[in-house]
Structure formats: structure tokens, C-alpha cells
Amino acid sequence: MHIQHPHPPQHPTPDKDAIALLPPFERLGLSDITLVATEVQAQAAYAALRALPAWGFDTESKPTFRVGELSDGPHIVQLSGLRHAWVFQLHEPGCRAVVAQLLALPGVPKAGFGLGDDRKRIIAKLGVQPAGIVELNTLMRERGYRREIGVKGAVAVLFQRRFLKSKKAATSNWAQPQLSEAQLLYAANDAYAALRVFDVLG
């Protein structure tokens, strides 16, 4: 007689020390990343993204440091395919409108980690309900990994690789008009790694 387990078996997640010993995860380089700041650039990105079956998705907001200070983010939305990523700056209304259209598109999975806050900010700033959001923490949990594994843990267990994240870039000013190369690499690869994880989990 086959006994069904009510919960999937629990898989161990490597700790920080174990992850530190892994070889680095291959990331997108600057030539694989398009910065999108204007409506014209956004329309070109829209056409390229529509040709892809699924996107890695994340957002970045300028950090808030004062108590009670509310973020007016996101300031950046990043969408990635398996070979190229687009980093959208949301200063220009025309660019914002195209990003809103992309995020509201049904039928295209938009995969990322810890997207609850991103979703709220998108609704508040762009006035659209993102469609097709795939929370990768949920998919990993369904496969027996711990509750909030995050991109670093997922890359470690699925690829046996170490995902490099710069704390300096993470807490940098995402609202500034000119993004640094480090910011572009950080933002694009967050979305890229999410799509790679989604691609493996299917």
C-alpha cells in the first residue's frame, strides 16, 4: 500500500560557510544588459521581452534610513530572459507606462524571490496589478526546501554555485539619474538568477 506523505521531504539548505566554498555562478555581463530610461527604449525592450516565454523579475528602491520615511519606489524594475536582461529606470512617464503594460501582461510568468513587497509598490507606483507573478520561495517550499530560501540558497542547491551579491550595490541610491555599472550588474543578475531557478523548477 502506497502511503502519501502530507509534506514533501525536507531538503537541507547549505549554510553561508558551505556556500562560500562553491564556485561562482555565471552571471550576465554588461554586454548582456540593456538600460532602459526612455519611452522609445522601453518600446524596443517590450518587443524583445514579448518574444520570451517567461521573465525573471525584481525591483529596486532607494533605501530609506529615517524612521517613518516612506519609499516612493520602486525606482528600478528589472526583467530578464535566459541570455539578456533589461533594467528599466522609472523616472520618465512614458517608460513607466510601458513597464506597467509589461507587468500587467497575462500569460507570461514573472518569477522572483520575496515579491510581496515589490507587488505592493508596483500597484502603488504604476497603478497596475502585476499578472503571472511566480513566487520562487513558494515553489522551493513545495519541493521540500525551507520557508524562505532566497536566491543565494536556491542557486546553491540547484546549481551548486555561489551567487555573488554586493551589499554596497544593494543599499545604493537606486533613484539617481545615472546608475553605476555595479548597480546594473546587481539588478540584472537578480532577475536573471530568478529566471534560471524558475527554468530548472519548471
N, CA, C and O of each residue as an XYZ file, in Angstrom:
808
protein
N       0.839     -1.197      0.000
C       0.000      0.000      0.000
C       0.878      1.251      0.000
O       1.824      1.363      0.780
N       0.544      2.194     -0.895
C       1.345      3.426     -1.007
C       0.818      4.461     -0.017
O      -0.358      4.825     -0.042
N       1.711      4.924      0.853
C       1.311      5.961      1.815
C       1.775      7.308      1.287
O       2.955      7.512      1.002
N       0.830      8.212      1.164
C       1.179      9.548      0.687
C       1.682     10.390      1.846
O       1.091     10.403      2.926
N       2.767     11.083      1.611
C       3.283     11.996      2.636
C       2.552     13.326      2.519
O       2.472     13.886      1.425
N       2.018     13.843      3.620
C       1.326     15.123      3.543
C       2.273     16.277      3.233
O       1.855     17.292      2.676
N       3.550     16.127      3.592
C       4.529     17.180      3.323
C       5.683     16.590      2.526
O       6.042     15.429      2.721
N       6.277     17.396      1.612
C       7.436     16.886      0.886
C       8.595     16.685      1.854
O       8.641     17.332      2.900
N       9.538     15.791      1.519
C      10.685     15.614      2.408
C      11.469     16.915      2.527
O      11.584     17.672      1.563
N      12.000     17.164      3.704
C      12.744     18.404      3.915
C      14.176     18.241      3.420
O      14.893     17.347      3.870
N      14.594     19.102      2.493
C      15.967     19.074      1.993
C      16.800     20.071      2.786
O      16.345     21.184      3.049
N      18.008     19.686      3.169
C      18.848     20.655      3.874
C      19.300     21.772      2.932
O      19.517     21.537      1.744
N      19.438     22.960      3.454
C      19.947     24.088      2.680
C      21.355     24.379      3.177
O      21.571     24.468      4.386
N      22.325     24.530      2.263
C      23.691     24.789      2.722
C      23.784     26.113      3.485
O      23.099     27.082      3.159
N      24.650     26.132      4.513
C      24.813     27.377      5.271
C      25.799     28.297      4.548
O      26.359     27.934      3.514
N      26.003     29.502      5.113
C      26.848     30.505      4.456
C      28.258     29.992      4.203
O      28.840     30.248      3.149
N      28.806     29.264      5.180
C      30.176     28.765      5.030
C      30.277     27.761      3.885
O      31.242     27.774      3.120
N      29.275     26.894      3.776
C      29.273     25.904      2.683
C      29.111     26.596      1.331
O      29.777     26.235      0.361
N      28.225     27.590      1.273
C      28.006     28.328      0.019
C      29.282     29.050     -0.403
O      29.597     29.119     -1.591
N      30.018     29.590      0.576
C      31.242     30.351      0.285
C      32.294     29.511     -0.427
O      33.156     30.050     -1.120
N      32.227     28.190     -0.259
C      33.217     27.294     -0.875
C      32.853     26.916     -2.312
O      33.677     26.352     -3.032
N      31.626     27.223     -2.729
C      31.179     26.831     -4.071
C      31.788     27.738     -5.137
O      32.108     28.893     -4.857
N      31.953     27.221     -6.364
C      32.417     28.104     -7.450
C      31.341     29.138     -7.783
O      30.153     28.879     -7.590
N      31.753     30.319     -8.287
C      30.764     31.369     -8.548
C      29.786     31.018     -9.673
O      30.139     30.347    -10.644
N      28.564     31.486     -9.514
C      27.508     31.345    -10.525
C      27.843     32.275    -11.686
O      28.217     33.430    -11.482
N      27.704     31.756    -12.909
C      27.996     32.582    -14.079
C      26.920     33.633    -14.254
O      25.738     33.315    -14.384
N      27.338     34.884    -14.255
C      26.362     35.979    -14.310
C      26.350     36.631    -15.688
O      27.247     36.417    -16.503
N      25.330     37.416    -15.924
C      25.296     38.245    -17.133
C      26.355     39.334    -17.008
O      26.584     39.877    -15.927
N      27.000     39.644    -18.139
C      27.933     40.768    -18.180
C      27.236     42.022    -18.686
O      26.066     41.979    -19.064
N      27.952     43.129    -18.692
C      27.341     44.400    -19.109
C      26.830     44.343    -20.553
O      25.857     45.014    -20.896
N      27.492     43.535    -21.402
C      27.047     43.447    -22.806
C      25.715     42.699    -22.934
O      25.068     42.745    -23.980
N      25.310     42.005    -21.849
C      24.046     41.260    -21.856
C      22.918     42.035    -21.170
O      21.836     41.493    -20.942
N      23.172     43.295    -20.846
C      22.216     44.091    -20.072
C      21.888     45.375    -20.837
O      22.788     46.079    -21.294
N      20.609     45.671    -20.970
C      20.185     46.912    -21.603
C      19.552     47.814    -20.555
O      18.609     47.418    -19.871
N      20.078     49.028    -20.433
C      19.485     50.035    -19.552
C      18.385     50.748    -20.335
O      18.611     51.210    -21.453
N      17.206     50.833    -19.749
C      16.039     51.412    -20.423
C      15.562     52.619    -19.609
O      15.156     52.481    -18.455
N      15.618     53.803    -20.227
C      15.245     55.005    -19.485
C      14.180     55.850    -20.186
O      13.535     56.684    -19.550
N      13.990     55.639    -21.495
C      13.042     56.458    -22.252
C      11.915     55.592    -22.817
O      11.997     54.364    -22.826
N      10.874     56.256    -23.281
C       9.744     55.510    -23.849
C      10.150     54.737    -25.104
O       9.714     53.605    -25.312
N      10.989     55.359    -25.937
C      11.442     54.688    -27.173
C      12.235     53.421    -26.824
O      12.022     52.361    -27.413
N      13.155     53.549    -25.854
C      13.918     52.376    -25.419
C      12.997     51.317    -24.815
O      13.201     50.119    -25.007
N      11.986     51.776    -24.087
C      11.062     50.860    -23.435
C      10.231     50.090    -24.463
O       9.941     48.909    -24.269
N       9.849     50.755    -25.555
C       9.074     50.067    -26.603
C       9.917     48.970    -27.258
O       9.409     47.892    -27.569
N      11.213     49.254    -27.465
C      12.112     48.242    -28.047
C      12.261     47.067    -27.080
O      12.260     45.910    -27.501
N      12.389     47.362    -25.788
C      12.506     46.308    -24.776
C      11.223     45.488    -24.718
O      11.269     44.266    -24.571
N      10.082     46.156    -24.833
C       8.777     45.484    -24.819
C       8.723     44.432    -25.927
O       8.313     43.293    -25.701
N       9.148     44.835    -27.135
C       9.110     43.914    -28.285
C      10.015     42.705    -28.037
O       9.644     41.574    -28.352
N      11.204     42.946    -27.472
C      12.142     41.846    -27.213
C      11.603     40.913    -26.126
O      11.697     39.692    -26.252
N      11.049     41.476    -25.078
C      10.538     40.664    -23.966
C       9.311     39.851    -24.365
O       9.119     38.735    -23.882
N       8.486     40.406    -25.243
C       7.269     39.692    -25.671
C       7.608     38.408    -26.415
O       6.777     37.503    -26.497
N       8.810     38.320    -26.954
C       9.226     37.123    -27.690
C       9.687     36.004    -26.750
O       9.956     34.889    -27.198
N       9.779     36.299    -25.450
C      10.284     35.313    -24.483
C       9.128     34.656    -23.732
O       8.113     35.304    -23.478
N       9.269     33.366    -23.371
C       8.160     32.658    -22.721
C       7.970     32.987    -21.247
O       6.877     32.811    -20.710
N       9.032     33.468    -20.584
C       8.957     33.773    -19.143
C      10.054     34.779    -18.819
O      11.049     34.891    -19.535
N       9.851     35.507    -17.726
C      10.831     36.522    -17.330
C      11.220     36.347    -15.868
O      10.396     35.998    -15.023
N      12.496     36.597    -15.592
C      12.906     36.822    -14.214
C      12.525     38.252    -13.854
O      12.608     39.150    -14.693
N      12.111     38.464    -12.620
C      11.530     39.764    -12.251
C      12.013     40.183    -10.864
O      12.058     39.379     -9.933
N      12.369     41.456    -10.753
C      12.701     42.029     -9.450
C      12.575     43.547     -9.556
O      12.440     44.094    -10.651
N      12.618     44.209     -8.424
C      12.613     45.677     -8.414
C      13.657     46.143     -7.410
O      14.076     45.389     -6.531
N      14.068     47.397     -7.555
C      14.957     48.020     -6.572
C      14.385     49.380     -6.202
O      13.849     50.097     -7.046
N      14.510     49.719     -4.924
C      14.048     51.017     -4.431
C      15.164     51.675     -3.641
O      15.949     51.003     -2.973
N      15.226     52.985     -3.725
C      16.198     53.729     -2.920
C      15.949     53.406     -1.449
O      14.807     53.479     -0.993
N      16.995     53.049     -0.694
C      16.778     52.694      0.718
C      16.252     53.882      1.525
O      16.553     55.037      1.223
N      15.476     53.583      2.537
C      15.018     54.614      3.477
C      15.774     54.402      4.784
O      15.905     53.279      5.270
N      16.267     55.506      5.341
C      17.099     55.396      6.542
C      16.467     56.047      7.770
O      16.826     55.721      8.901
N      15.521     56.971      7.548
C      14.919     57.661      8.694
C      13.651     56.953      9.140
O      12.914     56.414      8.315
N      13.399     56.952     10.424
C      12.182     56.328     10.971
C      10.964     57.038     10.398
O      10.890     58.267     10.397
N      10.009     56.247      9.911
C       8.780     56.843      9.373
C       8.897     57.305      7.935
O       7.904     57.719      7.336
N      10.109     57.239      7.365
C      10.299     57.677      5.973
C       9.734     56.617      5.040
O      10.088     55.442      5.140
N       8.853     57.033      4.131
C       8.240     56.085      3.193
C       8.986     56.121      1.868
O       9.353     57.191      1.383
N       9.206     54.953      1.287
C       9.861     54.893     -0.017
C       8.856     55.228     -1.111
O       7.692     54.832     -1.047
N       9.325     55.965     -2.114
C       8.450     56.196     -3.278
C       8.886     55.276     -4.420
O       8.660     55.564     -5.595
N       9.513     54.171     -4.043
C       9.949     53.193     -5.043
C       8.779     52.350     -5.550
O       7.652     52.530     -5.089
N       9.024     51.439     -6.484
C      10.359     51.119     -6.973
C      10.907     52.198     -7.911
O      10.153     52.905     -8.581
N      12.229     52.303     -7.939
C      12.884     53.217     -8.867
C      13.427     52.459    -10.076
O      13.683     53.037    -11.132
N      13.595     51.153     -9.890
C      14.102     50.285    -10.958
C      13.209     49.043    -11.034
O      12.816     48.484    -10.010
N      12.894     48.622    -12.262
C      12.261     47.312    -12.480
C      13.173     46.550    -13.438
O      13.542     47.067    -14.493
N      13.536     45.322    -13.071
C      14.379     44.538    -13.962
C      13.652     43.279    -14.405
O      13.047     42.571    -13.600
N      13.726     43.018    -15.712
C      13.125     41.833    -16.322
C      14.204     41.138    -17.134
O      14.962     41.787    -17.856
N      14.274     39.821    -17.015
C      15.371     39.108    -17.677
C      14.891     37.877    -18.420
O      13.969     37.184    -17.991
N      15.544     37.623    -19.548
C      15.439     36.340    -20.226
C      16.634     35.492    -19.816
O      17.350     35.837    -18.877
N      16.851     34.379    -20.520
C      17.959     33.481    -20.176
C      19.292     33.936    -20.766
O      20.338     33.373    -20.444
N      19.260     34.948    -21.624
C      20.514     35.442    -22.209
C      20.689     36.953    -22.091
O      21.782     37.473    -22.316
N      19.623     37.649    -21.741
C      19.695     39.113    -21.724
C      18.726     39.663    -20.680
O      17.674     39.079    -20.421
N      19.097     40.790    -20.089
C      18.226     41.440    -19.100
C      18.033     42.911    -19.454
O      18.888     43.539    -20.078
N      16.901     43.431    -19.041
C      16.563     44.841    -19.252
C      16.326     45.483    -17.886
O      15.542     44.987    -17.077
N      17.022     46.601    -17.648
C      16.891     47.324    -16.382
C      16.201     48.654    -16.686
O      16.769     49.533    -17.334
N      14.961     48.780    -16.203
C      14.137     49.953    -16.502
C      14.258     50.973    -15.370
O      14.042     50.649    -14.202
N      14.608     52.217    -15.734
C      14.525     53.321    -14.780
C      13.140     53.949    -14.927
O      12.635     54.108    -16.039
N      12.538     54.300    -13.807
C      11.130     54.731    -13.843
C      10.957     56.242    -13.687
O       9.928     56.696    -13.188
N      11.952     57.023    -14.108
C      11.840     58.485    -13.984
C      10.858     59.056    -15.007
O      10.084     59.960    -14.691
N      10.891     58.529    -16.234
C      10.115     59.122    -17.329
C       8.724     58.480    -17.407
O       8.613     57.254    -17.413
N       7.658     59.301    -17.468
C       6.291     58.737    -17.502
C       6.075     57.740    -18.638
O       5.398     56.730    -18.449
N       6.641     58.009    -19.814
C       6.461     57.107    -20.956
C       7.079     55.746    -20.696
O       6.509     54.720    -21.067
N       8.240     55.733    -20.063
C       8.904     54.466    -19.730
C       8.100     53.729    -18.656
O       7.927     52.512    -18.725
N       7.618     54.471    -17.676
C       6.794     53.866    -16.609
C       5.556     53.196    -17.191
O       5.169     52.109    -16.761
N       4.938     53.851    -18.171
C       3.699     53.321    -18.772
C       3.962     51.989    -19.472
O       3.140     51.076    -19.392
N       5.104     51.870    -20.161
C       5.429     50.626    -20.858
C       5.716     49.517    -19.844
O       5.295     48.377    -20.036
N       6.433     49.849    -18.763
C       6.708     48.857    -17.713
C       5.389     48.368    -17.105
O       5.229     47.176    -16.843
N       4.452     49.283    -16.883
C       3.141     48.902    -16.345
C       2.449     47.917    -17.288
O       1.857     46.936    -16.838
N       2.522     48.177    -18.597
C       1.922     47.269    -19.592
C       2.570     45.880    -19.520
O       1.884     44.858    -19.549
N       3.892     45.867    -19.426
C       4.618     44.586    -19.360
C       4.203     43.782    -18.132
O       3.934     42.584    -18.223
N       4.156     44.451    -16.989
C       3.864     43.738    -15.745
C       2.414     43.266    -15.675
O       2.105     42.298    -14.979
N       1.532     43.946    -16.391
C       0.112     43.568    -16.380
C      -0.215     42.489    -17.415
O      -1.342     41.995    -17.463
N       0.773     42.123    -18.246
C       0.510     41.135    -19.299
C       0.181     39.771    -18.694
O       0.971     39.230    -17.921
N      -0.979     39.216    -19.043
C      -1.285     37.861    -18.578
C      -0.538     36.835    -19.418
O      -0.102     37.131    -20.531
N      -0.392     35.639    -18.885
C       0.161     34.541    -19.683
C       1.673     34.479    -19.751
O       2.226     33.545    -20.333
N       2.359     35.464    -19.165
C       3.823     35.416    -19.124
C       4.251     35.298    -17.662
O       4.081     36.249    -16.900
N       4.806     34.143    -17.250
C       5.266     34.027    -15.866
C       6.377     35.041    -15.577
O       7.295     35.229    -16.375
N       6.266     35.686    -14.414
C       7.273     36.659    -13.967
C       7.781     36.160    -12.624
O       7.121     36.320    -11.598
N       8.972     35.551    -12.644
C       9.452     34.787    -11.497
C      10.474     35.562    -10.676
O      11.373     36.202    -11.221
N      10.319     35.492     -9.354
C      11.281     36.156     -8.481
C      11.148     35.673     -7.049
O      10.281     34.860     -6.728
N      12.017     36.186     -6.198
C      12.036     35.820     -4.779
C      11.526     36.969     -3.924
O      11.898     38.123     -4.137
N      10.669     36.649     -2.948
C      10.218     37.663     -1.987
C       9.529     38.842     -2.654
O       9.880     39.997     -2.410
N       8.545     38.547     -3.496
C       7.934     39.586     -4.339
C       6.740     40.293     -3.697
O       6.136     41.161     -4.326
N       6.389     39.942     -2.462
C       5.222     40.560     -1.829
C       5.330     42.069     -1.746
O       4.389     42.789     -2.080
N       6.486     42.547     -1.297
C       6.706     43.988     -1.163
C       6.784     44.647     -2.536
O       6.255     45.740     -2.738
N       7.449     43.974     -3.482
C       7.556     44.513     -4.846
C       6.165     44.709     -5.447
O       5.894     45.720     -6.094
N       5.292     43.733     -5.225
C       3.937     43.797     -5.779
C       3.180     45.009     -5.240
O       2.530     45.736     -5.991
N       3.277     45.214     -3.908
C       2.587     46.366     -3.297
C       3.085     47.681     -3.867
O       2.302     48.589     -4.147
N       4.396     47.771     -4.036
C       4.987     49.026     -4.544
C       4.625     49.260     -6.008
O       4.397     50.396     -6.425
N       4.573     48.176     -6.784
C       4.178     48.290     -8.204
C       2.747     48.832     -8.301
O       2.463     49.736     -9.087
N       1.859     48.264     -7.491
C       0.454     48.701     -7.509
C       0.375     50.184     -7.145
O      -0.343     50.951     -7.787
N       1.122     50.582     -6.107
C       1.072     51.974     -5.640
C       1.679     52.933     -6.657
O       1.146     54.020     -6.879
N       2.795     52.538     -7.278
C       3.508     53.479     -8.154
C       3.012     53.449     -9.595
O       2.904     54.495    -10.235
N       2.710     52.255    -10.111
C       2.354     52.136    -11.531
C       0.865     51.949    -11.760
O       0.391     52.025    -12.893
N       0.124     51.703    -10.678
C      -1.329     51.604    -10.806
C      -1.806     50.357    -11.515
O      -2.924     50.326    -12.030
N      -0.962     49.308    -11.553
C      -1.385     48.047    -12.175
C      -1.159     46.894    -11.201
O      -0.277     46.938    -10.344
N      -1.978     45.873    -11.360
C      -1.807     44.633    -10.601
C      -0.925     43.724    -11.446
O      -1.358     43.288    -12.514
N       0.307     43.418    -11.004
C       1.146     42.546    -11.821
C       0.478     41.184    -12.030
O      -0.074     40.603    -11.096
N       0.536     40.691    -13.255
C      -0.085     39.396    -13.587
C       0.994     38.336    -13.752
O       2.116     38.630    -14.164
N       0.635     37.095    -13.422
C       1.556     35.982    -13.670
C       2.751     35.932    -12.744
O       3.773     35.337    -13.085
N       2.639     36.554    -11.562
C       3.763     36.547    -10.622
C       3.987     35.136    -10.077
O       3.048     34.488     -9.615
N       5.224     34.670    -10.133
C       5.589     33.353     -9.593
C       6.566     33.584     -8.442
O       7.699     34.016     -8.656
N       6.120     33.292     -7.227
C       6.978     33.433     -6.046
C       7.838     32.178     -5.920
O       7.337     31.100     -5.600
N       9.127     32.328     -6.173
C      10.015     31.162     -6.202
C      10.219     30.553     -4.817
O      10.473     29.353     -4.710
N      10.115     31.349     -3.762
C      10.181     30.768     -2.417
C       9.085     29.713     -2.234
O       9.304     28.679     -1.604
N       7.902     29.991     -2.793
C       6.786     29.036     -2.689
C       7.097     27.759     -3.461
O       6.863     26.658     -2.961
N       7.628     27.903     -4.689
C       7.968     26.723     -5.493
C       9.032     25.875     -4.790
O       8.957     24.646     -4.786
N      10.018     26.545     -4.199
C      11.081     25.812     -3.493
C      10.510     25.104     -2.262
O      10.889     23.973     -1.956
N       9.609     25.772     -1.572
C       8.996     25.177     -0.373
C       8.198     23.926     -0.760
O       8.225     22.921     -0.050
N       7.490     23.998     -1.890
C       6.709     22.841     -2.359
C       7.608     21.650     -2.668
O       7.161     20.504     -2.652
N       8.867     21.929     -2.947
C       9.814     20.847     -3.244
C      10.628     20.456     -2.011
O      11.607     19.717     -2.118
N      10.220     20.952     -0.841
C      10.824     20.475      0.390
C      11.963     21.309      0.941
O      12.658     20.879      1.862
N      12.164     22.513      0.381
C      13.197     23.389      0.937
C      12.566     24.323      1.962
O      11.349     24.504      1.988
N      13.404     24.910      2.798
C      12.858     25.683      3.907
C      12.109     26.915      3.424
O      12.214     27.314      2.264
N      11.367     27.496      4.322
C      10.382     28.521      4.003
C      10.888     29.649      3.096
O      10.318     29.881      2.030
N      11.940     30.343      3.501
C      12.445     31.462      2.692
C      13.873     31.138      2.288
O      14.818     31.491      2.994
N      14.030     30.477      1.173
C      15.381     30.058      0.787
C      16.149     31.199      0.136
O      17.356     31.321      0.341
N      15.474     32.039     -0.644
C      16.135     33.172     -1.296
C      16.983     32.739     -2.479
O      17.213     31.551     -2.707
N      17.442     33.741     -3.226
C      18.161     33.453     -4.464
C      19.506     32.776     -4.189
O      19.900     31.880     -4.935
N      20.213     33.182     -3.142
C      21.528     32.579     -2.855
C      21.395     31.092     -2.528
O      22.145     30.264     -3.046
N      20.436     30.764     -1.664
C      20.224     29.375     -1.285
C      19.764     28.534     -2.456
O      20.210     27.400     -2.629
N      18.863     29.092     -3.268
C      18.337     28.352     -4.417
C      19.429     28.058     -5.438
O      19.507     26.948     -5.964
N      20.268     29.043     -5.717
C      21.364     28.849     -6.672
C      22.350     27.807     -6.131
O      22.897     27.006     -6.889
N      22.568     27.830     -4.822
C      23.490     26.867     -4.209
C      22.956     25.432     -4.341
O      23.705     24.528     -4.713
N      21.670     25.221     -4.039
C      21.154     23.841     -4.048
C      20.856     23.334     -5.464
O      20.991     22.141     -5.736
N      20.456     24.231     -6.358
C      20.073     23.774     -7.707
C      21.258     23.708     -8.669
O      21.286     22.861     -9.562
N      22.245     24.604     -8.489
C      23.369     24.668     -9.432
C      24.722     24.365     -8.784
O      25.740     24.285     -9.471
N      24.726     24.195     -7.448
C      25.995     24.051     -6.707
C      26.950     25.203     -7.042
O      28.140     25.013     -7.294
N      26.376     26.385     -7.030
C      27.143     27.606     -7.324
C      26.869     28.668     -6.263
O      25.853     28.633     -5.569
N      27.800     29.612     -6.159
C      27.679     30.708     -5.191
C      27.231     31.959     -5.936
O      27.919     32.431     -6.841
N      26.078     32.492     -5.552
C      25.552     33.697     -6.204
C      26.119     34.916     -5.490
O      25.891     35.121     -4.298
N      26.865     35.724     -6.248
C      27.539     36.884     -5.662
C      26.580     38.070     -5.599
O      25.990     38.457     -6.608
N      26.430     38.642     -4.408
C      25.578     39.828     -4.245
C      26.375     40.895     -3.516
O      26.934     40.643     -2.449
N      26.426     42.080     -4.092
C      27.167     43.174     -3.467
C      26.262     43.937     -2.501
O      25.249     44.510     -2.902
N      26.645     43.935     -1.223
C      25.844     44.666     -0.232
C      25.867     46.159     -0.533
O      24.879     46.866     -0.334
N      27.023     46.622     -1.018
C      27.169     48.049     -1.338
C      26.176     48.447     -2.441
O      25.528     49.490     -2.353
N      26.063     47.608     -3.478
C      25.115     47.899     -4.564
C      23.679     47.794     -4.058
O      22.828     48.606     -4.423
N      23.410     46.794     -3.218
C      22.048     46.576     -2.718
C      21.504     47.795     -1.994
O      20.329     48.134     -2.130
N      22.364     48.455     -1.222
C      21.917     49.592     -0.407
C      22.269     50.936     -1.047
O      22.283     51.964     -0.370
N      22.553     50.925     -2.348
C      22.932     52.164     -3.035
C      21.681     52.963     -3.422
O      20.552     52.514     -3.226
N      21.910     54.146     -3.972
C      20.793     55.029     -4.347
C      20.260     54.639     -5.729
O      20.831     54.998     -6.758
N      19.156     53.898     -5.721
C      18.569     53.435     -6.976
C      17.769     54.523     -7.692
O      17.331     54.329     -8.826
N      17.579     55.665     -7.033
C      16.800     56.742     -7.649
C      17.684     57.709     -8.428
O      17.166     58.604     -9.096
N      18.996     57.552     -8.360
C      19.873     58.521     -9.034
C      19.734     58.406    -10.553
O      19.461     57.328    -11.080
N      19.927     59.547    -11.259
C      19.722     59.547    -12.713
C      20.676     58.604    -13.453
O      20.274     57.961    -14.422
N      21.935     58.517    -13.008
C      22.925     57.667    -13.659
C      23.213     56.456    -12.773
O      23.711     56.609    -11.657
N      22.911     55.284    -13.252
C      23.234     54.076    -12.489
C      24.675     53.661    -12.771
O      25.171     53.820    -13.887
N      25.339     53.128    -11.749
C      26.713     52.654    -11.924
C      26.714     51.274    -12.584
O      25.681     50.607    -12.647
N      27.869     50.859    -13.069
C      27.984     49.513    -13.653
C      27.668     48.450    -12.600
O      27.037     47.434    -12.893
N      28.119     48.704    -11.365
C      27.860     47.745    -10.281
C      26.359     47.611    -10.028
O      25.869     46.512     -9.770
N      25.627     48.726    -10.101
C      24.172     48.680     -9.908
C      23.498     47.895    -11.039
O      22.610     47.077    -10.798
N      23.931     48.156    -12.267
C      23.342     47.446    -13.415
C      23.570     45.941    -13.298
O      22.652     45.152    -13.524
N      24.790     45.543    -12.945
C      25.110     44.127    -12.809
C      24.298     43.485    -11.688
O      23.797     42.369    -11.830
N      24.175     44.195    -10.586
C      23.425     43.677     -9.434
C      21.956     43.478     -9.804
O      21.395     42.403     -9.591
N      21.338     44.522    -10.359
C      19.906     44.485    -10.653
C      19.583     43.418    -11.700
O      18.663     42.618    -11.522
N      20.354     43.416    -12.797
C      20.076     42.478    -13.890
C      20.241     41.029    -13.437
O      19.441     40.166    -13.796
N      21.274     40.770    -12.655
C      21.550     39.383    -12.279
C      20.596     38.848    -11.225
O      20.404     37.636    -11.135
N      19.999     39.715    -10.432
C      18.937     39.270     -9.524
C      17.785     38.664    -10.328
O      17.277     37.592     -9.997
N      17.382     39.370    -11.390
C      16.279     38.877    -12.225
C      16.716     37.658    -13.042
O      15.954     36.706    -13.207
N      17.941     37.699    -13.545
C      18.466     36.581    -14.354
C      18.534     35.290    -13.535
O      18.096     34.235    -13.994
N      19.080     35.378    -12.329
C      19.198     34.184    -11.475
C      17.815     33.624    -11.141
O      17.626     32.409    -11.090
N      16.847     34.524    -10.915
C      15.477     34.077    -10.624
C      14.917     33.271    -11.793
O      14.274     32.241    -11.589
N      15.161     33.736    -13.014
C      14.643     33.002    -14.179
C      15.356     31.668    -14.349
O      14.732     30.676    -14.726
N      16.659     31.633    -14.075
C      17.389     30.364    -14.156
C      16.807     29.343    -13.170
O      16.658     28.165    -13.497
N      16.484     29.807    -11.971
C      15.867     28.926    -10.967
C      14.505     28.445    -11.456
O      14.196     27.257    -11.370
N      13.695     29.364    -11.967
C      12.358     29.021    -12.486
C      12.475     28.023    -13.632
O      11.675     27.092    -13.733
N      13.470     28.214    -14.495
C      13.673     27.353    -15.644
C      13.951     25.910    -15.213
O      13.487     24.964    -15.850
N      14.708     25.753    -14.135
C      15.029     24.415    -13.627
C      13.822     23.790    -12.914
O      13.557     22.596    -13.054
N      13.104     24.605    -12.158
C      11.962     24.079    -11.405
C      10.786     23.751    -12.309
O       9.961     22.891    -12.001
N      10.728     24.464    -13.443
C       9.674     24.203    -14.426
C       8.300     24.487    -13.887
O       7.310     24.314    -14.598
